[in-house]
Amino acid sequence: MYRPSDHVEIDRLNELKKYEMKDGFVHVGLDRIVSLAKHLFKVPIALISLVESERQFFPARLGIEATETSRASSFCAHALMSRALLIVPDTHADARFSENLHVKEAPQIRFYAGCPLVSPNGFILGTLCIVDTVPRAGLGADDQRALRDLGALVEDQLELRRATIERNDQRAELSESGVKRA
């Protein structure tokens, strides 16, 4: 399993907490982006994966019932090491993934492409990924650009959420300080 260094990982996890993406959280904007990705790339599975210390969870997903998986079996955890797209044309031909539980069993992943989701502070929080059950030749330059553009839209939605939370916290603090003075 791939992990950033301990101090970077602690900072990355603290950054992820700022977005307050709890289990069961629904975000219409993220759902729309996943839907676009699924249809644009004609794949059976598209999802947003955010990687915590022991699991990855999916705040938006189509084509898969699971809401989370272990980090140990996560394709997306490999993307934490680089800002480059992670493209696996055929999982059976890639030593990193050929024995993966999700390749051997449902959903039987054969193709994976993930765009790292990077916070404004430079931490990779997870990925926007597309998955197919058949191998593919990869992604051409235009498709890579489209996946990056969709990933940027996810980053925008996440940052809007973080900024809204921060603003609401500031308002609550001001309100509490006003009550204390009264």
N, C-alpha and C positions, 0 to 999 in steps of 0.2 A: 504494500500500500504506500502511496506517495504522500508525504507530508512536508510542509515547509519546516524550517528550523523552529525549535520550541518558542523562542521569543517572538518570531514573526507570526507563528500560529496563534499565540495568546492575543497579540494585537489584532490579528485578522478576526478571531472569534469575538473579541470585544466590539470590533467595528460592525460585525453582523448583528449583534444584539441591538444596536442603535435603530435598526429597521423594524424591530418588534413584530417579526413575522411569526406568529404563533400557529400551532396546529389548528387546522380548520379555518384559517384566515382565507377570505375570498377577496380577490382584487380583480374587478372587471377589466381594467386596463391590461393586466397581465394575461388574463384569459384570452383577450382579443389578439394579443401578440402571438400567443401559442397557436391559436386557431389560424392566423395568417401563416405562420411557419409550416404548420401541418399541410395546408393547402398549397402553398407556394412550392414546397419541395416534394409534394406528393408522397408523403411518408405516413405510415400508420400511427406513429407515436411522435409527439412533440411535447416538450416540457421545460419548465424552469426548475432547476435544481439548486438549492442552497445547501452548502456543505458545513455541517457542524462538526464537533469533535469526534462523535461516534456514528453519526448518521448523515444522510442527505435527505432533505424533505422537499416536496414539490408543491409550492404555492399555486402553481398553475400547471395543468397537464391535460392532454387529450390522448386517447388510445391506450391508456394504462390505468388500471384500477388502484394500484398501490399509491399511497400518499407519502411513503418514505421507503428507503432501504438502508442497509448498513453502509457505512463509509468504506468498509473493507471490500465490499463488492461493487463499489461505485466506479463507473467510468469517469464521472465528473470530477472526482477527487484528483485524478491525474491532471486535470486542467488547471489545478491550483498552482502548478509549478511554472506556468508560462502564460503570457498574454496572447500567444498564437492560437489559432483555431486548432482544436484537436480533431483530426479526421482519421477515422479507421475504416477504410474501404471494405475490409473483410475481417471480421473478428477471428475467424478460424485460422487466418494466416498471420495473426499478430500474437506473439508470445505473451504480451502483457494481458491479453484478454481471452485467449483460446480456451482456458480452463475456467473462466468466470461462470458463476452460477447462473447469471442472466443470459449467458450465451448458450449454455447447455440445457437450461430449462426455460420456462416462460419468463419473459416474452421472446426468448430465442433471438437475441440481438445479433445481427450479422453486419450491419452498417451503423456507424455512429459519427456524428459531427457535433461538436460543442463549441460555442463561443463563450469565452470567459467573461463573466460579469465583474467589472472592476469598479470599486468605489472611488469617489473623488480623492481619497487619501491613498489610492494605489493598491488596495487589498483586493484580491480575487475572492469573491463571495460564493461563487458557484458558476453555473452555465445556463445558457439557453441552448437546448440540444434537440437534434432531430435524430430519429432512430428508424431503421428499417429491418425487416426480417429476412431480407435478401441482400447479398453483397452488391455494392455499387462501385463504379469506377473512381469515385471520389467526388469532389465538387470543383467545377470550373471557376474561373476568376469572377464571373458575374454572380454565381451562386454564393461564393465566399463573401463577396461584398454585400449581398442581400442578407446573409446570415449575420454579418457584423452590424449592418444597419438595424436589423431587428434586435440584436443584442444591445445596441445603443438605446433603443426605445425602452427596453427592459430597465437598463441602468437609469434612464430618465424617470421612469415610474417609481423605481426604488428610492431615488434621491428625493423625489417629490414627497414620498411617504415619510422619509426621515426628516425632511425639513418641516413637514406638517406636525409631526410628533414633537420636534424641538420647539416649534412655535407654541403649540398647545401647552407644553411644559412650562414655558416662560410665562404664558398668560396665567396659568394656575399659580405659579409662584408670586406673580404680581397681585393676583386676587387674594392669596393667603396673606401676603404682607399688608395689604390694605385692610383686611379683616382684623389683623393683629393690632393695627394702629387705632382702630375704632374703639 
